[in-house]
Amino acid sequence: MIVYGSSLSPFVRKVLVFAAEKGIPVENIIPRPHTDEHAEFRKASPFGKIPALRHNDFTISDSSAIVTYLDAIGPEPKLIPDDPRARARTVWYDEFADTILFGTGVQMFFNRIVAPLLFNIEGDLAAAEKAEKEELPPIVDYLESIAPASGFLIGDRLTLADIAVASPWVNFAHLGIAMDPATHPRASAYIAAILARPSFAGLIANEKAFLASRTG
């Protein structure tokens, strides 16, 4: 089973963590243009979006579609609950993370890291500053209001909701952005605990090493 895309993408990272938590072994390939790998990737992702998945003769792209497939074929634990309300809330948090949380984060991460370090172009630093100062604070306030006493957003165990919501905070950490424990104690502790899981920790270490090599 192959997952295409760099874990610097929170969407790819979400899939890799999800697979690790399910105990599903995957090969992670970052496709290079003009190679056979890239051609296989484009068969799995017709519009070139990451992540994409290849499992034997089955291909699918989009992180939410991929994790839905992995949860259906993989062993316990179920990371997308069957209970109707719990399932709906899990899907909501996944969507919140993808479109609201990282909808803001992409402005910061692309313009401050991806553009200058990976594409060698100047990022729009004004857009990044606006996202950090104006768009992110109310989202952080929302996270503080929903931060779970149990340590997990849905019930008392890890689900896709936790993986999806925590993943963008790795990108924020690469930018030196973190929640203030003094003003957002519950949310900061919750995110820190999820990111400390082994499924996240190894990816984070590899990403830090890669970014350090680009800046050094």
C-alpha positions in Angstrom: 0.0 0.0 0.0 1.4 3.4 -1.1 0.6 6.8 0.2 1.9 9.6 -2.1 2.9 13.0 -0.7 5.1 14.7 1.8 4.2 14.6 5.5 4.9 18.4 5.5 1.3 18.5 4.2 -1.1 18.2 7.2 -3.3 16.1 5.0 -0.6 13.6 4.1 0.4 13.6 7.8 -3.1 12.9 8.8 -3.2 9.8 6.6 0.2 8.5 7.7 -0.8 8.9 11.4 -4.2 7.3 10.8 -2.5 4.3 9.2 0.0 4.0 12.0 -2.7 4.1 14.7 -4.6 1.4 12.8 -1.5 -0.7 12.5 -1.6 -0.6 8.7 1.8 -0.6 7.1 2.2 1.8 4.2 5.0 3.0 2.0 5.3 6.7 1.7 6.5 8.0 -1.6 7.1 11.7 -2.5 6.6 11.6 -6.3 9.2 13.4 -8.4 8.1 15.0 -11.6 8.9 13.3 -14.9 9.4 9.9 -13.2 7.5 6.6 -13.2 6.6 7.4 -9.6 5.0 10.6 -10.6 3.1 8.9 -13.4 1.7 6.4 -10.9 0.8 9.2 -8.6 -1.2 11.0 -11.3 -3.1 7.9 -12.0 -4.1 7.8 -8.3 -4.7 11.6 -8.2 -5.9 12.9 -11.5 -5.6 16.6 -10.4 -2.3 16.2 -8.8 -3.4 16.8 -5.2 -1.8 15.1 -2.2 -2.3 12.7 -0.6 -3.2 9.9 -2.9 -3.4 6.2 -2.2 -2.6 3.0 -4.2 -3.7 -0.3 -2.8 -3.2 -3.1 -5.3 -5.5 -2.1 -8.2 -7.5 0.5 -6.1 -6.6 4.2 -6.1 -8.1 7.1 -4.4 -7.1 10.7 -3.5 -8.2 13.2 -0.8 -7.2 12.6 2.8 -10.8 12.1 4.1 -11.6 9.6 1.4 -8.4 7.7 2.1 -8.9 7.4 5.9 -12.5 6.3 5.4 -11.1 3.5 3.2 -8.4 2.6 5.7 -10.8 2.5 8.6 -13.1 0.2 6.6 -10.4 -2.3 5.5 -8.2 -2.2 8.6 -8.3 -3.9 12.0 -9.5 -2.4 15.2 -9.4 0.2 16.6 -12.1 1.9 14.7 -11.1 5.5 14.3 -14.3 6.7 12.7 -17.1 5.7 15.1 -20.2 3.8 14.0 -22.6 5.7 16.4 -24.5 8.2 14.3 -23.8 11.2 16.5 -20.2 10.4 17.2 -19.6 9.7 13.5 -21.2 13.0 12.5 -19.1 14.9 15.1 -15.9 13.2 13.9 -16.6 14.2 10.3 -17.3 17.8 11.5 -13.9 18.0 13.2 -12.2 16.5 10.2 -13.8 19.2 8.0 -13.0 21.9 10.5 -9.4 20.9 10.6 -9.1 20.8 6.8 -10.9 23.9 5.7 -11.0 26.3 8.7 -7.9 25.5 10.8 -5.5 24.9 7.9 -7.4 27.1 5.6 -5.8 29.8 7.8 -2.6 27.9 8.4 -1.9 27.4 4.7 -1.4 31.2 4.3 1.3 31.1 7.0 3.0 27.9 6.1 3.1 28.4 2.3 4.3 32.0 2.4 6.9 31.6 5.2 8.2 28.1 4.5 7.1 26.4 1.3 7.6 29.4 -1.0 11.1 30.5 0.1 12.5 27.1 1.1 11.0 24.7 -1.4 10.1 26.8 -4.4 12.8 29.5 -4.0 10.2 32.3 -4.4 9.2 35.2 -2.2 6.1 34.5 -0.1 3.4 36.9 0.6 4.4 37.8 4.2 1.6 40.3 4.6 -1.0 37.6 4.0 0.8 35.3 6.4 0.9 38.0 9.1 -2.9 38.8 8.6 -3.7 35.1 8.9 -1.7 34.7 12.2 -2.9 37.9 13.8 -6.5 38.1 12.6 -7.7 34.7 11.5 -6.0 32.3 13.9 -6.9 33.8 17.3 -10.7 33.1 17.2 -10.0 29.5 16.0 -7.7 29.0 19.0 -10.4 30.4 21.3 -12.8 27.8 19.8 -10.3 25.0 20.5 -10.1 26.2 24.1 -13.8 26.0 24.4 -14.0 22.4 23.1 -10.8 21.0 24.5 -11.9 17.7 26.1 -11.3 16.7 29.7 -11.0 13.1 28.6 -8.1 14.0 26.3 -10.1 13.0 23.2 -12.7 15.0 21.2 -15.1 12.0 20.7 -15.8 9.9 23.8 -12.8 8.6 25.7 -10.5 7.3 22.9 -8.6 8.5 19.9 -10.5 9.0 16.7 -10.0 10.7 13.4 -11.2 13.9 15.0 -8.1 14.1 17.2 -5.7 13.2 14.4 -7.2 15.8 12.0 -7.3 18.6 14.5 -3.8 18.0 15.8 -2.1 17.6 12.5 -2.0 21.3 11.4 -0.4 22.2 14.7 2.8 20.5 13.5 2.9 23.0 10.7 2.4 25.8 13.1 5.2 24.5 15.3 7.5 24.5 12.3 6.7 28.2 12.1 7.3 28.8 15.8 3.6 29.3 16.5 2.1 27.7 19.5 -0.9 28.3 21.8 -0.1 30.1 25.1 -0.7 27.8 28.0 -1.5 30.8 30.2 -4.4 31.9 28.0 -5.4 28.5 26.4 -4.4 25.9 29.0 -6.8 23.1 28.0 -6.3 23.4 24.2 -2.5 23.6 24.4 -2.3 20.6 26.7 -4.7 18.6 24.5 -2.8 19.3 21.3 0.6 18.6 23.0 -0.7 15.2 24.2 -1.9 14.1 20.8 1.3 15.2 19.1 3.4 13.3 21.6 1.9 10.0 20.4 4.5 7.8 18.6 2.4 8.0 15.4 3.1 11.7 15.2 6.5 11.9 16.9 8.5 10.1 14.3 7.1 12.2 11.4 7.7 15.4 13.3 11.3 14.5 13.9 11.8 13.7 10.2 10.2 17.0 9.2 12.3 19.0 11.5 15.4 17.4 10.2 14.4 18.1 6.6 13.6 21.7 7.2 16.8 22.2 9.1 18.7 20.8 6.1 17.0 23.4 3.8 17.8 26.3 6.1 21.3 25.2 7.0 
